[in-house]
Every structure is written in C-alpha cells, then in structure tokens.
Amino acid sequence: MNTPSTDERLVRIVDEHWVKYLLPGTMYVLLEAIGVVIMYAAHAVALDTMLLSHALLITGFAIMLLAHHWFFMRLMSEKIDCIIITNQRSISFKTNLFLHDEMIENTYQRMYTVEAIKEGIVQNVLNYGTLKDRK
C-alpha cells in the first residue's frame, strides 16, 4: 500500500449499486415464506400427530432463524463495500463480515485505461455495470 502524499485529495466515495441486494433479498423472502408455510403445516397437523407437529414447528423456526441471520450477515457485508477515488489513486474495499477483508489499490501511474462495461438490458435500464482497469 502506498502512503498518501500531501497533495492527494479525495475526489469521491462511491457505494456500489443497490441491485446487489435483489438476489439476497429475494432469497430471504423466499426462505422466510417457506418457514411460515412449514410452521402453518405444523399447526394443521397438531391434532393428528403431535410428534410430526413439533418436528415441523422446530424445522420452520430453524429455517426462519437461519435465513434471518444469513440475510443480516450478507446485508452488513454488502453495505461495507465501497470505492474511494482520489486525484492519485482508486481504492476498492470488499468485505465479508468476520471472514474476509480485501483492499485493492490502483495508482493512476500504473493504469493505462479504465473501462466501464454494461451488459444486457437490465444493467442498461438500471444504470450499473463493471469497471475494469487495463495495465
């Protein structure tokens, strides 16, 4: 990591696009719905077989609890990711809460070009894409 010089100025701090929350959010809602359906099935069979009812209740509760904790960890990990741009370099932070931290630093002296790539209709409509630097 280079030490910043005295004439380095912060230009911009960029958060990543909100579309990265769609897949985890959809998975969270789906898993919570499955947990609720299993718990409702536990209620429906409660009078017939008590052992099956208890097993379904615990399974539904466990699915909901694990989905909630997984989504919280994923959400907190995604929120920390950002790109910091100064007049001399760009720094990208990627974090997976408690498990992995990564910082990628690119000085402008080592970069030849930067490409902004949008692929497909969804990326063009929602105005997001990928940045790649060519050395």
WOLINNOR-V520185 format. One record per residue. N is the residue number from 1. SS is DSSP state (a for helix, b for strand, c for the rest). D_FIRST is the distance of its C-alpha to the first C-alpha in Angstrom with 1 decimal. Layout:
n=N ss=SS d_first=D_FIRST
n=N ss=SS d_first=D_FIRST
//
This chain:
n=1 ss=c d_first=0.0
n=2 ss=c d_first=3.8
n=3 ss=c d_first=6.5
n=4 ss=c d_first=9.2
n=5 ss=c d_first=12.3
n=6 ss=c d_first=15.7
n=7 ss=c d_first=17.0
n=8 ss=c d_first=14.6
n=9 ss=c d_first=16.8
n=10 ss=b d_first=16.7
n=11 ss=b d_first=18.9
n=12 ss=b d_first=19.3
n=13 ss=b d_first=18.5
n=14 ss=b d_first=20.1
n=15 ss=b d_first=21.5
n=16 ss=c d_first=22.5
n=17 ss=c d_first=26.3
n=18 ss=a d_first=28.9
n=19 ss=a d_first=30.4
n=20 ss=a d_first=28.0
n=21 ss=a d_first=30.2
n=22 ss=a d_first=33.4
n=23 ss=a d_first=33.4
n=24 ss=a d_first=32.5
n=25 ss=a d_first=34.9
n=26 ss=a d_first=37.6
n=27 ss=a d_first=37.2
n=28 ss=a d_first=37.4
n=29 ss=a d_first=40.6
n=30 ss=a d_first=42.1
n=31 ss=a d_first=41.4
n=32 ss=a d_first=42.8
n=33 ss=a d_first=45.8
n=34 ss=a d_first=46.4
n=35 ss=a d_first=46.3
n=36 ss=a d_first=48.9
n=37 ss=a d_first=51.1
n=38 ss=a d_first=51.1
n=39 ss=a d_first=52.0
n=40 ss=a d_first=54.7
n=41 ss=a d_first=56.1
n=42 ss=a d_first=56.1
n=43 ss=a d_first=58.3
n=44 ss=a d_first=60.5
n=45 ss=c d_first=61.4
n=46 ss=c d_first=61.6
n=47 ss=c d_first=65.4
n=48 ss=c d_first=65.8
n=49 ss=c d_first=63.4
n=50 ss=a d_first=61.7
n=51 ss=a d_first=59.5
n=52 ss=a d_first=58.1
n=53 ss=a d_first=57.6
n=54 ss=a d_first=55.6
n=55 ss=a d_first=53.4
n=56 ss=a d_first=52.8
n=57 ss=a d_first=52.0
n=58 ss=a d_first=49.4
n=59 ss=a d_first=47.9
n=60 ss=a d_first=47.6
n=61 ss=a d_first=46.2
n=62 ss=a d_first=43.6
n=63 ss=a d_first=42.5
n=64 ss=a d_first=42.2
n=65 ss=a d_first=40.3
n=66 ss=a d_first=37.8
n=67 ss=a d_first=37.4
n=68 ss=a d_first=36.8
n=69 ss=a d_first=34.1
n=70 ss=a d_first=32.4
n=71 ss=a d_first=32.4
n=72 ss=a d_first=31.1
n=73 ss=a d_first=28.1
n=74 ss=a d_first=27.4
n=75 ss=a d_first=27.8
n=76 ss=a d_first=25.5
n=77 ss=a d_first=22.8
n=78 ss=a d_first=23.3
n=79 ss=a d_first=23.3
n=80 ss=a d_first=19.8
n=81 ss=c d_first=18.3
n=82 ss=b d_first=17.3
n=83 ss=b d_first=15.5
n=84 ss=b d_first=14.2
n=85 ss=b d_first=14.9
n=86 ss=b d_first=14.4
n=87 ss=c d_first=16.0
n=88 ss=c d_first=13.0
n=89 ss=b d_first=10.9
n=90 ss=b d_first=11.6
n=91 ss=b d_first=10.0
n=92 ss=b d_first=12.3
n=93 ss=b d_first=13.1
n=94 ss=b d_first=15.6
n=95 ss=b d_first=17.5
n=96 ss=b d_first=20.6
n=97 ss=c d_first=22.1
n=98 ss=c d_first=22.1
n=99 ss=c d_first=21.3
n=100 ss=b d_first=17.9
n=101 ss=b d_first=14.6
n=102 ss=b d_first=12.2
n=103 ss=b d_first=9.3
n=104 ss=b d_first=9.0
n=105 ss=b d_first=7.1
n=106 ss=b d_first=9.4
n=107 ss=b d_first=9.9
n=108 ss=c d_first=13.7
n=109 ss=c d_first=14.2
n=110 ss=c d_first=13.5
n=111 ss=c d_first=15.7
n=112 ss=c d_first=19.5
n=113 ss=b d_first=20.8
n=114 ss=b d_first=20.3
n=115 ss=b d_first=23.2
n=116 ss=b d_first=24.7
n=117 ss=b d_first=27.0
n=118 ss=c d_first=29.8
n=119 ss=c d_first=32.0
n=120 ss=a d_first=35.4
n=121 ss=a d_first=37.6
n=122 ss=a d_first=35.8
n=123 ss=a d_first=32.4
n=124 ss=a d_first=34.4
n=125 ss=a d_first=36.6
n=126 ss=a d_first=33.9
n=127 ss=c d_first=31.5
n=128 ss=c d_first=28.4
n=129 ss=c d_first=26.6
n=130 ss=b d_first=23.5
n=131 ss=b d_first=20.8
n=132 ss=b d_first=19.7
n=133 ss=b d_first=17.7
n=134 ss=b d_first=19.2
n=135 ss=c d_first=17.4
//
